[in-house]
Amino acid sequence: MLAEIITIGDEILIGQIVDTNSAWMAGKLNEQGIRVKQISSVSDNRAHILAALKEATERADIILITGGLGPTKDDITKKTLAEYFDVEMVLNDDALNNVKRIFERYNRPLLEVNRLQAMVPANCEVIQNENGTAPGMWFDEGGKIYVSMPGVPFEMYYMLEEKVIPKLKPRFNLAPIIHKTILTVGEGESFLAKRIADIEDSLPANIKLAYLPKMGQVRLRLSAYVGDDLNIQEQVNNFANQITERVSDNVVAVEDIPLENVVINTLKKRGLTLSVAESCTGGYISHLITQHAGSSSVFFGGAVSYANALKEHVLGVKHETIKAFGAVSEQTVTEMVEGALREFKSDVALAVTGIAGPDGGSPDKPVGTVWIAVANANKTVAKKFTFVNKRMQNIERSAVAAFFMLITLLKEDMM
């Protein structure tokens, strides 16, 4: 079963917002056994939308559309859909009552422009929007399903999961896809592929292996369609176990979660706490951790000691150390991590200092030079990395490397 996603809006094409909707939708559809053939972004232009609909109809069985359903004149998706299906626009009473209910809840006057949001193409089945005024629309035409949903993420998320997918399941008798993800760090995809080549070659036709690289990490994802083979889950697990054993030194999780969640979960399981001392990452590591609910049970916080004075005054790094070896050195990062452990009273700590770029490098310490250290009460490990000359990449790679070093330390501490 093939689907196509069309996102509508000038704000996507000019880079004003990032199209996160499509990635999220593709993931949810894939879980149900629906493969996304193509994702397209088009402007708020009648001709562009009509062309995208025509092309999508030739490629896919399910066409999902987001955006362009607002109350302003630049939102033209509904009228364009009515033109595409050659039907009139009609007032839907249920949609109008929903709009009225929302405006009454907030004690706001109902303007005519908001009332017009209840106007929909005559051939659609309205999907009520529980979180906004723009209704969703379901079209069953010529053996194809078209669904138009709001572009506001939290409105679309609820509508797809709670309304659209439950309608698609019986319509197409969907067979779900099962996935098994192995999260690895510290090895590139080509090197991983070489190490597990014989395992990959032995996979049956109904099980596929994908390599999904992301800034110092590679997700190895096994996928299989659930059909008549009742043992398919067991087979997937068996191949996942073979791969995990083969590249065990790089595996940090056998589930599809962010790397920082691996750190959080490991600390929780061990009943340990973490503090950080960040220099070149400027708080990025702390942000990655604290964006997840429940991180406060393991994460104390730390210091963004960007200036050398703060390294000295907050973390206790010796002035002589920085003067003799520089801020970006094994000696300084070691004193930073041990200072964090001492001053913040956590069980484990990590520290990062480096030259993120694009300037500030020297012949012996070029841009991308980063020292990372992790420590507990019994052991301190410091390591030098040489990344690239791109600032944000250096910051992201530093965070990944720091997390991997911390996970490795925690693993070793259990042995």
C-alpha positions in Angstrom: 0.0 0.0 0.0 1.5 3.3 -1.2 0.9 6.8 0.2 2.1 10.2 -0.8 2.3 13.2 1.5 1.8 16.8 0.2 2.6 19.7 2.5 1.2 23.0 1.4 2.6 26.4 2.4 5.1 29.1 1.3 6.6 29.2 4.8 8.1 25.7 4.2 9.6 26.5 0.8 11.3 29.7 2.0 12.7 28.0 5.0 10.7 29.9 7.6 9.6 26.6 9.2 10.9 23.1 9.0 8.5 20.4 7.7 8.5 18.1 10.7 5.0 16.9 9.9 6.0 14.7 7.0 8.6 12.8 8.9 6.2 12.2 11.7 3.4 11.1 9.4 5.7 8.8 7.5 6.7 7.0 10.7 3.1 6.5 11.8 2.1 5.3 8.3 5.0 2.9 8.2 3.9 1.3 11.5 0.6 0.4 9.8 2.2 -1.2 6.7 1.7 1.9 4.5 4.8 2.8 2.5 5.4 6.4 1.6 6.2 6.7 -2.1 7.0 10.4 -2.1 6.8 13.6 0.0 6.2 16.9 -1.8 6.1 20.5 -0.6 4.2 23.0 -2.7 3.4 26.7 -2.4 0.1 28.3 -1.7 -0.6 28.4 -5.4 -3.7 26.9 -7.0 -1.9 25.5 -10.1 0.9 24.0 -8.0 -1.6 22.3 -5.7 -3.7 20.9 -8.6 -0.5 19.6 -10.3 0.7 17.9 -7.1 -2.7 16.2 -6.6 -2.8 14.9 -10.1 0.8 13.5 -9.9 0.2 12.0 -6.5 -3.0 10.2 -7.7 -0.9 8.5 -10.4 1.6 7.2 -7.8 -0.2 6.4 -4.6 -3.4 4.9 -3.2 -3.5 7.3 -0.2 -2.8 11.0 -0.6 -2.3 12.9 2.7 -2.4 16.7 2.6 -1.4 19.1 5.3 -1.6 22.9 5.5 -3.5 25.7 3.9 -6.7 25.3 6.0 -6.5 28.5 7.9 -9.0 31.4 7.9 -7.0 33.8 5.8 -7.0 34.4 2.1 -3.7 32.8 1.5 -5.0 29.4 2.7 -6.6 28.0 -0.5 -6.4 24.2 0.0 -10.1 23.7 0.5 -11.2 25.7 -2.6 -8.5 24.0 -4.7 -9.7 20.6 -3.6 -13.2 21.5 -4.5 -12.0 22.5 -8.0 -9.9 19.3 -8.3 -13.0 17.2 -7.6 -15.3 19.6 -9.5 -17.7 20.1 -6.6 -19.2 23.1 -4.8 -18.3 24.4 -1.4 -21.0 23.8 1.3 -21.5 24.8 4.9 -21.0 21.8 7.3 -23.1 22.2 10.4 -20.9 20.0 12.6 -17.8 21.9 11.6 -19.6 25.2 12.3 -20.7 24.0 15.7 -17.1 23.1 16.5 -15.9 26.5 15.5 -18.6 28.2 17.6 -17.8 26.0 20.6 -14.1 26.9 20.5 -14.8 30.7 20.3 -17.3 30.5 23.1 -14.8 28.7 25.3 -12.4 31.6 24.9 -15.1 34.2 25.0 -14.2 35.6 21.6 -16.5 37.0 19.0 -17.1 34.7 15.9 -16.0 36.6 12.9 -17.2 35.8 9.4 -13.8 34.7 8.3 -13.9 32.1 11.1 -17.4 31.0 10.2 -16.1 30.3 6.6 -13.8 27.6 8.1 -16.9 25.4 8.2 -17.2 25.6 4.4 -16.0 22.4 2.8 -16.1 20.6 -0.6 -19.4 18.9 -1.0 -18.0 15.4 -1.6 -15.9 15.2 1.6 -16.6 13.6 4.9 -15.7 16.0 7.6 -13.1 14.9 10.2 -13.7 16.9 13.4 -10.7 18.9 14.7 -10.7 18.4 18.5 -7.9 20.9 18.9 -8.6 23.7 16.4 -11.1 25.3 14.1 -10.0 23.9 10.8 -11.8 20.6 10.0 -10.1 17.7 8.4 -11.6 16.3 5.2 -11.8 12.7 3.9 -12.4 12.0 0.2 -13.0 8.6 -1.2 -12.8 9.1 -5.0 -11.9 6.6 -7.8 -10.5 4.0 -5.5 -8.2 6.5 -3.9 -8.3 8.1 -0.4 -7.4 11.8 0.0 -7.2 13.3 3.5 -6.6 17.0 4.1 -5.5 18.0 7.6 -4.4 21.1 9.3 -0.7 22.0 9.2 -0.5 22.9 12.9 1.4 19.9 14.3 -0.5 19.2 17.4 -3.8 19.4 15.5 -2.6 17.1 12.8 -0.9 14.6 15.2 -4.2 13.9 17.0 -6.3 13.8 13.8 -4.0 11.3 12.1 -3.6 9.0 15.1 -7.2 9.1 16.4 -9.3 9.6 13.3 -7.5 8.9 10.1 -5.5 5.8 10.7 -8.5 4.0 12.3 -10.4 4.7 9.1 -7.6 3.6 6.8 -7.2 0.2 8.5 -10.5 -1.4 7.5 -10.5 0.4 4.2 -7.3 -1.3 3.0 -7.0 -4.3 5.3 -3.5 -3.2 6.3 -0.8 -5.6 7.4 1.6 -3.8 9.8 5.4 -3.6 9.5 7.5 -4.6 12.4 10.9 -2.9 13.1 13.8 -3.6 15.3 16.4 -0.9 15.8 19.9 -1.1 17.0 21.6 2.2 17.9 25.3 2.3 17.4 27.9 5.0 18.0 31.6 5.4 17.0 31.7 3.6 13.7 30.6 4.7 10.2 28.0 2.9 8.2 30.4 1.5 5.6 32.6 -0.1 8.4 29.5 -1.5 10.1 28.3 -2.9 6.8 31.6 -4.7 6.2 31.6 -6.2 9.7 28.0 -7.6 9.3 28.1 -8.3 5.6 27.5 -12.1 6.0 24.6 -11.5 8.4 23.0 -9.1 5.9 23.5 -11.5 3.0 21.6 -14.2 5.0 18.5 -12.1 5.5 15.4 -13.6 3.8 13.6 -11.6 1.2 10.9 -10.3 3.6 13.4 -8.8 6.1 15.3 -5.7 5.1 18.2 -4.0 6.8 18.6 -0.2 6.6 21.6 1.9 7.7 20.4 5.3 9.1 23.4 7.6 9.9 23.1 10.7 11.9 26.1 12.7 13.1 28.3 10.1 14.8 25.6 7.6 15.1 24.1 4.8 12.9 20.8 3.2 13.5 20.6 -0.3 12.1 16.9 -1.0 11.4 15.5 -4.4 10.5 12.0 -4.3 9.0 9.6 -7.0 8.0 6.0 -7.1 6.8 3.7 -9.1 8.9 2.0 -11.5 6.6 1.4 -15.2 6.8 4.7 -15.9 8.5 3.8 -16.2 12.2 7.5 -16.5 13.2 8.6 -13.3 11.6 9.0 -11.4 14.9 11.2 -14.3 16.2 13.3 -14.2 13.0 13.8 -10.4 13.2 14.8 -10.7 16.9 17.3 -13.5 16.0 19.0 -11.4 13.3 19.1 -8.4 15.6 20.8 -10.5 18.2 23.4 -11.7 15.7 24.1 -8.1 14.6 24.2 -6.8 18.2 26.7 -9.5 19.2 28.9 -8.8 16.2 29.2 -5.0 16.8 28.7 -5.1 20.5 31.5 -2.5 21.2 29.5 0.1 19.3 25.9 -0.8 20.4 24.4 1.5 23.0 20.7 0.5 22.7 18.5 -2.1 21.0 15.5 0.2 20.6 14.7 3.3 18.7 15.4 6.1 21.2 17.7 9.2 21.2 21.2 8.7 22.4 20.7 11.0 25.4 17.8 8.8 26.5 20.2 5.9 26.7 22.2 8.0 29.2 19.1 8.9 31.2 17.8 5.4 31.3 21.1 3.9 32.3 21.6 6.4 35.1 18.1 5.8 36.3 18.6 2.0 36.3 21.8 2.4 38.3 20.4 5.0 40.6 23.2 7.5 39.6 23.3 11.2 39.1 25.1 13.3 36.4 26.6 16.8 36.2 28.4 18.5 33.3 31.1 21.1 32.6 30.6 22.5 29.1 32.8 24.9 27.2 32.6 24.7 23.4 29.2 23.0 23.5 27.7 26.0 25.3 25.0 24.1 27.1 23.9 21.9 24.2 24.6 18.7 26.1 22.4 20.0 29.0 19.7 20.9 26.5 19.7 17.4 25.0 19.2 15.9 28.4 16.7 18.2 29.9 14.3 18.2 26.9 13.2 14.7 28.1 10.7 14.3 30.8 12.1 12.6 33.9 15.6 13.9 33.4 15.5 15.8 36.7 15.7 12.5 38.6 19.3 11.9 37.3 20.6 15.3 36.0 21.9 17.8 38.5 23.0 20.4 36.0 26.4 21.9 35.7 28.4 24.8 34.4 28.7 26.4 30.9 32.3 27.6 31.6 32.9 29.2 28.3 35.5 31.7 29.7 38.7 30.5 31.3 37.9 32.5 34.4 34.7 30.4 35.0 36.7 27.2 34.5 38.9 28.4 37.3 36.4 30.0 39.7 33.5 27.5 39.3 35.3 24.3 38.5 38.5 24.8 40.3 40.7 24.5 37.2 44.2 25.7 38.1 45.3 29.0 36.5 48.7 27.4 35.9 47.1 24.5 34.1 45.4 26.7 31.5 48.6 28.9 31.2 50.8 25.9 30.6 48.6 23.6 28.5 45.8 25.8 27.2 42.1 25.6 27.7 41.8 22.9 25.1 44.0 20.2 26.6 43.9 16.9 28.4 45.0 18.5 31.6 42.3 21.2 31.5 39.4 18.9 30.6 40.6 16.5 33.3 40.5 19.2 36.0 37.1 20.4 34.6 35.4 17.0 34.9 36.9 16.3 38.3 35.9 19.8 39.4 32.3 19.1 38.3 32.3 15.8 40.2 33.6 17.6 43.3 31.6 20.8 43.2 28.3 19.5 42.1 28.3 16.3 44.2 27.1 14.0 41.4 28.0 10.3 40.9 29.4 10.8 37.4 30.4 13.8 35.3 31.4 14.8 31.8 33.3 17.7 30.5 34.0 19.2 27.0 36.4 21.8 25.9 37.4 22.5 22.3 37.6 24.8 19.3 34.2 24.8 17.6 35.2 27.2 14.9 35.0 28.6 12.3 38.0 30.5 13.7 40.2 30.3 16.8 42.3 27.4 15.6 46.1 27.1 15.4 48.6 24.7 13.7 48.8 22.5 16.7 45.1 22.9 17.7 43.1 23.3 14.5 39.4 24.0 14.4 37.5 20.9 15.4 40.0 19.9 18.1 38.0 18.8 21.2 38.9 17.2 24.5 36.2 15.2 26.3 36.5 13.7 29.8 34.1 11.5 31.9 34.6 10.5 35.5 33.3 8.8 38.5 34.7 8.4 42.0 37.1 5.7 40.8 38.1 6.6 37.3 38.7 9.5 34.9 38.9 9.0 31.2 40.0 11.8 28.8 40.1 11.6 25.0 41.1 13.9 22.1 38.9 14.2 19.0 39.6 16.0 15.8 36.3 16.9 14.0 35.7 19.2 11.1 35.7 23.0 10.5 31.9 23.3 10.8 30.8 24.9 14.1 27.4 23.2 14.6 28.7 19.8 13.4 31.5 20.1 16.0 29.1 20.9 18.8 26.8 18.0 17.8 29.6 15.5 17.4 31.1 16.5 20.7 27.8 15.8 22.4 27.5 12.3 20.8 31.1 11.5 21.6 30.6 12.6 25.2 27.5 10.5 25.7 29.3 7.5 24.2 32.2 7.9 26.5 29.9 8.2 29.5 27.9 5.1 28.4 31.1 3.1 28.0 32.3 4.2 31.5 29.0 3.1 33.0 29.2 -0.2 31.2 32.8 -0.8 32.4 31.8 0.1 36.0 29.3 -2.8 36.0 31.9 -5.4 35.0 
